[in-house]
């Protein structure tokens, strides 16, 4: 079945006297949010408070967005895999037309790969826009041991947020880097240049409240529920 954007209501009423006891409003989602964790991070219940990507995703879910929280390896190096299949299904069968994709570490690399495949097959998928993307210390994800910075902007991204730090021996030199035309301008933010990010390393950069809030604020402004 297909769904079109709109509202439906379910009411609980008394027959006599006529009175409404409760009302639930249902709506078809227009937007879909995809959140991809870093290496070794998978969604869990209870949520690990140190998995910043999933903390943001849960907050969006609680605010009413349709959210997919996934292990980054459910997106392969060519962008295919279960996440791609779920996104295409949402576009083709649930009238989803607005996408947000964000990830940390290897999840940043998978964000790029997913968007690249969606753009490559756009003509066969349907109508959609990738309104928001984000990397937090993005690392390419061609394999579990890939250490290359992910500095390619996701294809077709309408707005790309980018936060990173400069790697050191303490974090095995894992880091992201500047991404062209990303925000905060110019080319994203090295959090170590700001007082709250001084001394940051790869394993905590996704946990700064300032980074999480930047993603939340700018995603909410650009992607419909």
C-alpha positions in Angstrom: 0.0 0.0 0.0 1.0 3.6 -0.5 0.5 6.5 1.9 0.1 10.1 1.1 0.9 12.9 3.5 -2.1 13.7 5.6 -3.9 13.2 8.9 -6.3 10.7 10.3 -8.0 10.7 13.7 -9.4 8.0 16.0 -11.9 9.1 18.7 -13.4 7.4 21.7 -16.9 8.7 22.2 -19.8 7.9 24.5 -23.1 7.0 22.8 -25.3 8.9 25.3 -24.8 11.6 26.1 -22.6 12.3 23.2 -19.1 13.1 24.6 -15.6 12.6 23.4 -13.3 10.9 25.9 -10.1 10.8 23.8 -8.7 11.4 20.4 -5.5 10.1 18.7 -4.2 11.8 15.6 -2.2 9.7 13.1 -0.1 11.2 10.3 2.0 9.7 7.4 5.6 10.7 7.7 7.1 12.9 5.1 10.7 12.7 6.5 13.0 9.9 7.4 16.1 10.2 9.6 19.0 7.7 9.3 21.5 7.6 12.1 24.7 5.5 11.7 27.0 4.8 14.6 30.7 4.4 14.7 32.8 1.2 14.6 31.5 -1.1 17.4 28.4 1.0 18.1 25.0 -0.6 17.6 21.6 0.7 18.8 20.7 -0.8 22.2 18.1 -0.7 24.9 18.9 0.9 27.2 20.8 3.3 25.0 24.5 3.8 25.7 24.9 7.4 26.7 28.3 7.6 25.2 27.0 6.8 21.7 26.3 10.4 20.8 24.8 9.7 17.3 22.2 7.4 18.8 21.5 9.9 21.7 20.6 12.5 19.0 18.5 9.9 17.1 16.5 9.0 20.2 15.9 12.7 20.9 14.5 13.1 17.3 12.4 10.0 17.7 10.9 11.4 21.0 10.2 14.6 19.2 8.1 12.8 16.5 10.5 11.9 13.7 10.6 8.6 11.9 14.2 7.4 12.8 16.3 4.5 11.7 19.2 3.8 14.1 21.6 1.4 12.5 25.1 -0.1 12.7 27.3 1.6 10.1 28.1 -1.8 8.5 24.5 -2.2 7.4 25.6 0.2 4.6 28.3 -1.5 2.4 31.1 0.3 0.7 29.0 0.8 -2.5 26.0 2.1 -0.5 23.9 -1.0 -0.8 22.5 -3.1 2.1 19.6 -3.2 4.5 19.6 0.6 5.1 19.5 1.4 1.4 16.6 -1.1 1.0 14.6 0.5 3.9 15.1 4.0 2.6 14.0 3.1 -0.9 11.0 1.2 0.5 10.0 4.3 2.5 10.2 6.6 -0.6 8.3 4.2 -2.9 5.6 2.9 -0.5 5.3 5.4 2.4 5.4 8.7 0.5 8.6 9.7 2.3 10.2 12.6 0.3 12.7 14.2 2.7 15.8 12.5 4.1 18.4 13.2 6.8 21.4 11.0 7.1 24.2 11.5 9.7 26.9 9.4 11.2 30.0 9.3 13.5 33.4 7.9 12.5 32.9 5.1 10.1 29.2 6.0 10.2 30.3 9.3 8.5 31.8 7.2 5.7 28.7 5.2 5.4 26.6 8.4 5.3 28.6 9.4 2.2 28.2 5.9 0.6 24.5 5.7 1.2 23.9 9.2 -0.3 26.1 8.4 -3.2 24.0 5.3 -4.1 20.7 7.1 -3.6 21.8 9.8 -6.0 23.1 7.3 -8.5 19.8 5.5 -8.7 17.6 8.5 -8.2 15.8 8.0 -11.5 14.6 4.5 -10.5 13.8 5.3 -6.9 11.3 8.2 -7.0 11.1 11.7 -5.8 13.1 12.7 -2.8 15.6 15.2 -1.4 18.5 14.7 0.9 17.9 17.8 3.0 20.4 17.3 5.8 23.6 15.3 6.3 26.2 15.4 9.0 29.6 13.9 9.8 31.1 13.8 13.3 34.8 13.0 12.9 33.9 11.2 9.6 36.1 8.3 8.5 35.7 6.4 5.3 34.2 2.9 5.7 35.6 0.8 2.9 36.5 -1.8 5.6 36.6 -2.1 9.4 40.2 -1.0 9.4 39.8 2.0 7.1 41.6 5.0 8.6 41.1 7.5 5.8 39.4 10.8 6.6 35.9 11.2 5.1 36.2 14.6 3.5 33.8 14.1 0.6 30.5 15.9 0.9 27.6 13.5 0.6 26.2 13.8 -3.0 23.0 15.9 -3.3 23.1 17.0 0.3 21.1 20.2 0.8 22.9 21.1 4.1 26.0 19.3 5.5 27.2 19.7 9.1 30.7 18.7 9.9 32.5 18.5 13.2 36.0 17.0 13.7 39.1 16.9 15.8 42.8 16.3 14.9 43.9 12.8 15.7 46.9 11.8 17.9 48.6 8.7 19.1 46.0 8.5 21.9 43.2 7.8 19.4 45.3 6.0 16.8 45.3 9.2 14.6 41.6 8.7 13.8 39.9 11.9 12.7 37.7 13.7 10.2 38.6 16.8 8.4 37.3 19.9 6.5 34.5 19.1 4.0 33.9 21.7 1.3 30.7 23.7 1.6 29.9 22.4 5.1 28.7 24.1 8.3 29.7 25.7 10.6 31.4 27.7 7.8 34.0 27.6 6.5 34.2 23.8 5.8 33.0 22.6 9.2 34.4 23.0 12.8 37.5 21.6 14.3 36.2 21.4 17.8 39.7 21.7 19.3 39.7 25.4 18.2 36.8 26.1 20.6 37.2 26.3 24.4 34.7 23.5 25.0 36.4 21.1 22.6 40.0 21.7 23.8 41.8 18.4 24.2 39.1 16.4 22.3 39.9 13.0 20.8 38.1 10.7 18.4 36.3 8.7 21.1 34.5 11.7 22.7 33.9 14.2 19.9 30.4 12.8 19.3 29.5 13.3 22.9 29.8 17.1 23.2 26.4 18.7 23.9 27.3 21.5 21.5 27.8 19.0 18.6 24.6 17.2 19.3 22.6 20.4 19.6 24.0 21.7 16.3 22.8 18.6 14.6 19.4 18.7 16.2 18.8 22.4 15.5 19.8 22.3 11.9 18.1 19.0 11.1 14.8 20.1 12.6 14.8 23.2 10.6 15.2 21.4 7.3 13.4 18.0 7.5 9.7 17.5 8.0 8.3 14.9 10.4 
